Amino acid sequence: MINQTDIQATLKQHFGFDSFRPGQREIIEALLHGDAALGMLPTGGGKSLIYQMMGYLRPGTVVIVTPLLSLMQDQVARFNYLGEKSVIALNSTMDAQEKFTILAHLNQYRFVFISPEMLSQQSVLQAFQRIQINTFVIDEAHTLLSWGPDFRPDYLELPRIHHELGAPSLLLLTATATPAMQEDLKGRFDLGAAQWFTYTESSDRPNIYLHTEELTNQEDKRQRLQFLVHQIPGAGIVYVSSRKMANSLAEFLRHATGKRVAAYHGGLDNVARYRLQQQFMENQLDVIVATSAFGMGIDKDDIRFVIHYHLSQDLANYMQEIGRAGRDGQNAVAILLYIKGDERIQQHLIDASLPTDAMIEGYYAKTLSQRDIGEERARLLDYYGQHNLSVPAIQQLFAERRVVREADLAKMVRYAQSRSTLRPLLLGYFGEKATSDFESIGMAKWELSAVELPERPRVAPSESKMDWTTILTKLFKLS
Amino acid sequence: MNPEFLLTLFSKQQPRRSHVIFALLKQQTTGSAEYWGLRYQLLDWFGLLPQLRKNEYEHALQQLQQNKDLEQTEPGLYLLTDKGAKAQAQYANEHYLPQQNASRIQYQTGIFMPLFLQANQVVSEWSYHNRQYYPMQASLKQRQSIKQWFKKQDKTQLVGNWFETLQAFLATLPEKTANTLAASWVGHETAGLNYDQMHLPEAWTDFDFYLWQLDQYTALLAYLEKHVTIENPLVQLYAVVGKRTQFPASMQTSFDAAKAGQALTDIAQTRQLKLGTVQEHLLTAAIWLPIDQFPYEQYLTDDLKATFAQKLTDPDIDAWRFKTVRESADIQEFFNFRLYAIWQTKREQGYD
């Protein structure tokens, strides 16, 4: 039996820490005790340490289901960085031969990251059935609810897959789940004799100053963004809703503020993305203009501001995105810039991901093809088609889904338009109460000094003006 | 990929098949695609974009059509419009077009490039004795190759040799080219720069930079081949990739036998292949080889040439149709017809 001393020694040996962050020890002990665990820990609260510890505390392979490819690769890089080599990411970028080799030697890996799509494949599932699973982890578990029914049907299969794997020790991790979402999540899994252990840490990030402004038109919003980016010192992220916007705003900010700004989105190739991450980490880049679907993997702890130039999909996502600020515990600021009608972008995204009644009918009647309704929608409908649901039942399902998403978007808009308080609205979404005046609303109330940001961080010089001999000398420590 | 780039591959005079161009970019080897690649003088673009997705390609074509840069003359066949021809010229003016296509295919530069960037990072971190860093992303295959390569290296010589080779190579390049290439490298406390962080032409996109890099790494490989011996760590890294063999083994065997004078029917029989397959092997060899390296005279007799010359009178070889010369069901007839077209194309394009 593993005791307290073993846990403490493992923490010290692998991570160099003397103590846990809130929730980590509790969840690890529950898993060792045979419970299933749902851990709701704030972004930056050290969720990955929990499953890493499990990998060192008992034998078998820790399987981590992760939604995004970029996130998966970042995690593997982080494990490598910590000296862990026995880790692999199984995903769609692999060729058949690679996949085959890995599946044949699956038990040699201590940690396997995998996408839900890959895990749903029969041959893959069979390979996992043959090995001893230490813990089955679903990271960003809220995506099981928020993405599943829309465009990642394979997420819906995870409870069945968990069952088919013989219901191994289960760990659901999320930073953002309302009490209702937590219950919904837990209800989907068959635990056998095991019990649920739930650890909920408040979603609140008291060191993040909240601020919103409603502006009258696009040009004002752009000017305001320019002012804020120019004014607030330290590293920052600006969130926008499209790649095109990320590119054009990055260019605008570069010229208008003189800061070092780059666009960061899914259209970048791996190497370009790697360079930007490293530049940002090393403070050679001041501001990143990012699309929200991307960059879940950034692990920089001294980000001082997050500005939303567009609305998030809902408050859960908003929380997740602003949660990248101030991970070092020092003060930081989260600003939302809004103009009436901004919600239309999100509304379009809802429309684009959910099929209409006519599409559903036409697709099943074969009068509409995948080409007509789009690949994502077709994949969803194929999924439901395989589950023998009637057309009206499927239409009903999507109608309900639309209602939920639109209601969530309405709450996001209410936050943007609030004239009284912010934190209670944000935390209210997670079923929490909040009292704090570390926030302000409106341009007139904005005062940078109220945020009490820490001292200006080290700014590293850019590499742009070096000649090749200097670069070579620096790269290889030669002269 | 930049949609306008595709204009480079179309012509104002010669209607071209979009699926042929797609197959060439993807390095899909079918006899017909390669024949038409020869006709369009596009064989040099072979395998430039192995990752290109059909959807992306078709979408780009649609966009160019909507823009009135391309027009469809019959299903699947496209011609540049006047506007398109201007756009093509403008594109060539503002953007980067690969200069070293033939060598790039031979060296398989596209496979070497990411491998080099990885290895370069590994050597750089090693020179600082640093083991704690975020490795660049790589496929499992790449990582295993690098691991094996690294294990084999003499660690006392590695950093010095690596550095000196790169130094000598960069010195052969124009100053600005060398600066740009070196600035893109990732290593110890060196994040490297993206194309838009360097002083490159305003209109360039990541695609231009990709093509530009392919040329630079092709130049590096040519340099290695000429100046450096097998013990060099860069040469050993390149050994993981290696040069592309000109033809697949089976095709080479057919071709060698044919060159030695064996009849195609005999080759088919001994090798237990269909005659059509052997013919395909020979046609492909003819397409890729210079005119003097293929034994045309073994198949295209003077009589045959005279008959073809009489019947195939259209000066535009694209317009030749097999039915014009077809006399029986013998598949040798198609082989002769196609080979004649290849021979004439090579003469017309000045390969002789």
Boltz contact constraints between the chains, C-beta under 6 A:
constraints:
  - contact:
      token1: [A, 73]
      token2: [B, 137]
      max_distance: 6.0
  - contact:
      token1: [A, 77]
      token2: [B, 134]
      max_distance: 6.0
  - contact:
      token1: [A, 80]
      token2: [B, 135]
      max_distance: 6.0
  - contact:
      token1: [A, 81]
      token2: [B, 132]
      max_distance: 6.0
  - contact:
      token1: [A, 81]
      token2: [B, 134]
      max_distance: 6.0
  - contact:
      token1: [A, 98]
      token2: [B, 140]
      max_distance: 6.0
  - contact:
      token1: [A, 98]
      token2: [B, 141]
      max_distance: 6.0
  - contact:
      token1: [A, 270]
      token2: [B, 137]
      max_distance: 6.0
  - contact:
      token1: [A, 272]
      token2: [B, 194]
      max_distance: 6.0
  - contact:
      token1: [A, 274]
      token2: [B, 136]
      max_distance: 6.0
  - contact:
      token1: [A, 275]
      token2: [B, 191]
      max_distance: 6.0
  - contact:
      token1: [A, 275]
      token2: [B, 192]
      max_distance: 6.0
  - contact:
      token1: [A, 275]
      token2: [B, 194]
      max_distance: 6.0
  - contact:
      token1: [A, 278]
      token2: [B, 191]
      max_distance: 6.0
  - contact:
      token1: [A, 279]
      token2: [B, 191]
      max_distance: 6.0
  - contact:
      token1: [A, 282]
      token2: [B, 191]
      max_distance: 6.0
  - contact:
      token1: [A, 464]
      token2: [B, 197]
      max_distance: 6.0
  - contact:
      token1: [A, 467]
      token2: [B, 179]
      max_distance: 6.0
  - contact:
      token1: [A, 468]
      token2: [B, 170]
      max_distance: 6.0
  - contact:
      token1: [A, 468]
      token2: [B, 178]
      max_distance: 6.0
  - contact:
      token1: [A, 468]
      token2: [B, 179]
      max_distance: 6.0
  - contact:
      token1: [A, 468]
      token2: [B, 182]
      max_distance: 6.0
  - contact:
      token1: [A, 471]
      token2: [B, 182]
      max_distance: 6.0
  - contact:
      token1: [A, 472]
      token2: [B, 167]
      max_distance: 6.0
  - contact:
      token1: [A, 475]
      token2: [B, 124]
      max_distance: 6.0
  - contact:
      token1: [A, 475]
      token2: [B, 187]
      max_distance: 6.0
  - contact:
      token1: [A, 475]
      token2: [B, 190]
      max_distance: 6.0
  - contact:
      token1: [A, 476]
      token2: [B, 124]
      max_distance: 6.0
  - contact:
      token1: [A, 476]
      token2: [B, 127]
      max_distance: 6.0
  - contact:
      token1: [A, 476]
      token2: [B, 159]
      max_distance: 6.0
  - contact:
      token1: [A, 476]
      token2: [B, 163]
      max_distance: 6.0
  - contact:
      token1: [A, 477]
      token2: [B, 127]
      max_distance: 6.0
  - contact:
      token1: [A, 477]
      token2: [B, 128]
      max_distance: 6.0
  - contact:
      token1: [A, 478]
      token2: [B, 163]
      max_distance: 6.0
